[in-house]
Amino acid sequence: MFVAALPSHAETPEISILAVGIFRAAPVTGSLPPGLGDQTLSGVDRTGLPRLVAATETIPAKLCRSFGVIFDRAAPATAPLTIRVTHPPLRRPDGRAGSVDRFDIPPGAGPHYVGFTFTDPWEMVAGDWEFVILLGNRPLARQHFTVLAAIAAPDSGCANAVSRRIAPTAIAG
């Protein structure tokens, strides 16, 4: 499940990718603006900055596994960034389906995490996944992942212990 006005060119944020791979899932730390969690198939949560477990672009799908990127936004800006995640078609149990999710993350400088945690078996879809950080429609950074076929699920779910969704996270400076 998923983890993010156009400024003038003088306000274009510089984005640096700091870490890519599998992360230890972080607990939910706060609420999001109303409606943001409903913008994606899986929903969105705010979490703390997670710890990198393995630097990789190849992700074996496994229930409770989190993957994504930590990026740095060098300077504060007045406009939010948009996160676009393209993935193989996901089909929820209620029949709703899609292959692109978009959501905004608040403006702010410093490290941010955007990631996905497999919290339900229907989310563990093998194929190409791409995270794109956008300012308006202009891409600032891209990260590609290859998700491999699902590994057997654990006996118990992970929804109560970890973030259930992609998590936009800002660390206050």
Secondary structure as UniProt FT lines:
FT   HELIX           9..11
FT   STRAND          15..23
FT   STRAND          28..30
FT   TURN            34..35
FT   HELIX           36..38
FT   STRAND          46..47
FT   STRAND          52..55
FT   STRAND          58..60
FT   TURN            63..64
FT   STRAND          66..73
FT   STRAND          81..91
FT   TURN            93..94
FT   STRAND          97..105
FT   STRAND          110..117
FT   HELIX           121..123
FT   STRAND          127..135
FT   TURN            136..137
FT   STRAND          138..148
FT   TURN            159..161
FT   STRAND          169..170
//
